[in-house]
């Protein structure tokens, strides 16, 4: 009888630890990222370091391609919503297409991808 209680207690402990770990991963990490807003396809297929032009990024976004933020170190941040059901983020990024920005929010990483729930985005003013 005591062995059954010990086994059940151990199982409950393992399950509780797993639930707490999953909850901690899903909270997101506060970040501030600087980079270019560009078409996701160009970031991957053309290996661009920055957009060709604002007009090009806008045309791709209006055709349905998701806009992303590409940082100087090559990290691509996929903008996501924090709501369920989720919604596309191109409307939020479209005014900044082709520009360098600073975006603050919460970052999530999974399977080699990085996403950001943008709380604030503004153009990055070039330093003289």
N, C-alpha and C positions, 0 to 999 in steps of 0.2 A: 504494500500500500504506500509506504513512504517513497519507494522508488518511482511510482506513478506520479506522485506529487512533485518530485524533483524533476522528472522529465517534462511535465507540464509547465513548471516554473521556468525551466530553461528555454522551452519553446516560446513562451510568452516574452521572455527577455530578448530573444533573438528577433522576434516580430516587432517589438517595440523599438528596438535599436534601428531596424530597417526603416520603419515608418518615420522616425525622427531624422534619419539620414536623408531620406527622400524629401522631407519637408524643408530641410536646410538647403539642399541643392536647388529647390524651386524658388527660393526667395530672391535670387538675383543679387548681383554685386554692384554697388554704386560706381559709376564710371563717368569720365569726361573724355570724349574722344575727338580728335581733330583729323579731318581728312576731306577727300573729295566726294561729292554726291554724283554718282554716275550709274549708268545702266549695268545691271548685274551681268548680262551676257558679255558685254565688252570687257568687264573686269576679268572674266574668265577666259573667253575665247581669243581676245586680242591682247591679253596680258598688259593692259594699259596701266600706267602709273598715275595718270590723270585723264579726265574726259577730253575728247576731241574738241567739243564745244558745248555750250549750254543748249543750243538748238538741237544738237544730236541727242543729248541726254533727254531732253523734253520730248522729242519725237519718239524715241524708244519707249519712254514711260507712257505716253499717250497710246502707243500701240499695245500696251499691256505688260511690258517687261518691268519687273520690280527694280526700283532704285535701291542702291546700297551705299554705304559709306566705306570708302577705301582709305585706310590710314597710311602714313608714310612707311611704316614697317611691313605693309602688305596685308595686314589683317582686314578682312571684309566683315563688316557688321551688317547683318540683315535686320532692318527695322521690323518690329513686330508689335502687335497690340497686346495689352494686358487684359483683354476682355474675352469672354467666350459667349457666343461665337466670336471669332476673331474678325478683323477687317484689314484690308490692304492699307499700307502706309504711304503710297505714292502721293496722295493729296497733301500730306504733311511735308513731304520732301520736294515736291515739284517746284515751289518757289526758289529752291536752292540748287536745282539741277545744274551740274557743271561747275559749281562753286566749291571753294573750301569752306568748311563749317566747323563749328564746335557744337557737339551734341552731348548733352548730359542725360543720364537716366540710369536704368539698371540693365546690366549685361548678364546674359545666360550663355553657357557653353555646353555643347553636347555633341559627341561624335565628330569632333574636329570643326564644327560650325560655331560661329558666335553671333548671337542676336542681341538687339538692344531695344528696350522699351524707352522711347524718347520722351523725356519730360520737358526738355527745352532744347531748341536748336536755333542757332544764329550764324550769320556769315562770319567767317574768320577774316578780320581786317588785316591786310598785309602790313608787316612791320617795316619801317623805313630804316 
